[in-house]
């Protein structure tokens, strides 16, 4: 992990901390970030020294704000990766498949693709300063797999449609009321609270936890294939004028004008 630039990885008494380390970009991810996250989760998976995993963001402003839209505007994609592919689907898979409980420590904005990441984690503990919400339809993007279908299993259809169709921002307290997070604590107590939950997890049978996680996942596994189809659609959609209007407006800090596309 010494060659990492976008992610830090550390293990503390059985708990692996995986931190997105791009605070200057609100911990948004480019392709390299995703590669490093996947490698970090796999390292924690293989390590006998790890029994629980925490995912968080560097600094106090953001947990993760999804794909780096500045990178997308500059290069037309999310930059180079090890495989030549943008491996965000592999990241979603490894969070679900790693046989150890994953706790999202949401320390700030969890927006767009960052919101999807915390939803995929087994548990979410949020700072009272955290902010949740979706951004895809605002910038010409979407997540039609785990980020929507699975989210509906977590908080219900009506709330999920509200999140995606309005792209509002929600407080940590509102998220807790909806069942989107497990607990809200003062920001300066977030790491200590995650540590306390991890310590309880570490007292339990790892095999029992693994099988329970696999059992719980089985009921929503169909969203993986739906997500694959959605990525295919998103790639084609991203090359349209409609999608370009969203990303251009975002980078120009103006409201997008999608009115001409309503008849499609």
N, C-alpha and C positions, 0 to 999 in steps of 0.2 A: 504493500500500500504506500510505499515511500515515493512512488512516482505519481501519486494522485495530486490533482490540482483543484478539483471541484468538490471533493468529499473527504471528510475525515472519519477515521474508524478507530475506536478504542474500546477496550474491554475492561470493565471494573467489577470484580467479584461476581462473575457470572452473567453480567449484563453488558451486551455490546451496544455502544452508542454509535449510530450512523448519522452523520450530520452533513446536510447539504451546505457547502461552504462557499456560497456566492452572495453574500449579503449586499454587495453593491448592485446586484440585479434582483434584489428581493428573493434570493434563493430560487429563481427560475432555473429550469434545466435546459441545457443544450444536449446534443447527442453524447458528448464526452461525459457529462454529468450522469446521464442514464447508465452508460457503460460502467462507471465507477460505483454507482449504487448497486447494480446487479452483482458485480464482483464482491462488494461488501456483504451483501446478504448471503451470497454463496459461501463466503469465508466464515460467517457466523453459523451457517448451517453445518459446515464440516467440523467446526471447532468443539472439542469436548469441554472447553472452558466456558462455553456460552450456553445458557439455558433460557434466556429471554433477550429480546432485541428492542431497542428504542430508536425511532426515527424522528429527527428534529431538524431545525434549520439554524444556521449561525446568526448571531445577533438577536436583537429584540423586536425587529419589525416584521419578520416573515418566517413562517414555517416553509412554505413553498408556494409560488404563484404560477406554477405550471410551465409550459413551454416558453422559452426565451423569445419573445416576439421581436425584440430588436435584432437578434440573430437571424430570425426568420425573414425579416425585412431586408437585412443586409445581404444575405446569401441565397435567399429563396428556400432555405431548409434550416435544419437545426445544427448544421456543421458536421464535420467528419466524425466517424465512429470506427471502432475496431473492425466491425464486420462490413461496414458500408451501409448498414441499415440503421434506422432510428429505432432502437430496441425498447421503446416504452412498453410494448406489449410483454416483452420478457421481464421487465421490471414488475409489472402488475402480477405476472404469473409467479415470480419468485416470492413476492410478499405473501401471496396466498399459499404457495406450496411449501415454503420453509416450515419444517415441522416443530417450530418453536414459536411461542406467542410473540406477536409484534405489537408494541405500544407506540402510537403516534403521540409525541409530545409537542402539541401545537402551541408555539410560542408567539404567534403573530398571524399574519394573513395566510389563510389556507384557501386559495382561490384557483379556479380553473382546474388544470391538471394536478395542482397541489391539493385541491379539495378531494380529487379522486384518490390520491395516495393515502390520505388519512382515512377515508372511507374503507379502503381495502385493508388497512391494519386491523388487527383483531380487537384492539381496545384504543380509545382515544381519551387522553387527558389534556385539558386545555387550560392555558393561562386565561385569567379574566380579561386580558387585553386582546385575546384572539378574535379574528374576524373570519367568517366563513362565507362562501358563495361561489357561484359559477360565472364564467366569463365567455365561454365558447361562442354562443350566438352573437355576441357583441363584436368579436374579432374574426368571424367567419370560420368557426371551428365547432366541433361537437365531440362528445364521447357517448356512443350509442351502445356500449357494452356494460362493463362493471360500473362505470361512472353514472349510469342512469338506471338501468334495470336492477342492478344490485342495490343501488341507493334506495330504490322504491321498497325493497324488502326491509331495509333498515328503518326508514321513517315513514313509509306509506306513499301511495301514488299521488295524492293531492299535494303534499309537501314537496315531493320530488318535481312535479310539474311546475310548481311555483318557483323553485330554485332555478330550473332550466329555462322557463319561459319568460321570467322577469329579470334574471341576473341581478338580483338585489344582494345586499350585504347583511349578514346576520351576526349578532353578538354571540359570545360564548354562552351567555345565559340562555338565549333563545335556542341555541343548538342543544344545550342540555335538556331543555324542556321538550324538545322534539325527539330526544333519544339519539341524536347525532353524535353526542359525546358522552362518555361515562361519568366524568367528573370535571368540575371547574375549580381551580385554585388560584390564589394570588400569584402573579407572574414570578415573584421571587421565590416561590415554593414549588415551582413546576418540576424541576429536576429531582427534588427531594421526594415529591409525591410519586413520580415515576419509579424512583429507587425503592420506595416502600411497596408499591405494587409488584415490582419485579422480585423483591425479596420473598413475598408470599408465593409467587409462581415458582421460585427456585426451591421451595420446600416440597413441591409436588412431584409425582411420578412423571418423568419426561415422556415415557411411552404412552401413558394414559392421555397426556395432553396432546401428543402427536395424533393419536387415533381420534380423539374428540375433535380436533381441528379439521382433520380429513373428513370426518362424518358431517360436520357443520358445512364444510365447503361443498359437499356432494349435491346439496339441494339447489345450489345456485351455479353449478358448473356450466350450465348451458349458456351463460352470459359470455363465456370465453369465446365460443364460436360466433356468437352475435357480434362480439367485439372485433373479431378478425374481419368479418364482413364490413363492419363500420370503418375500419382502418382503410380498407380498399376504397370505400366510398369517399372517405376523407381525403385520400391522396388525389383522387380525381377532382373532388370539389375544390381543393386548395389551389388548383390551376385555373379556376374560373374567375371572371371579373368580379363576381359577387364576393367571393372569399377575399380577393385582393383589396376590395373596398374596405372590408373589415380591418385587415391588418394595416393598411395605409392610414386609415382614420386613427387607429390606435397610436401609431407612431407619430402622427401629426397632431395628436392630442385634440381631436375634434370628434363630434358625433358622426357615426357612419350614416350614409344615405342608402338604404336598401330598398327604397320605394319602387324602383323600376323592376325589381325581381319578384314582386308579389304574385304575378300572374304565371310564374313558371310551374 
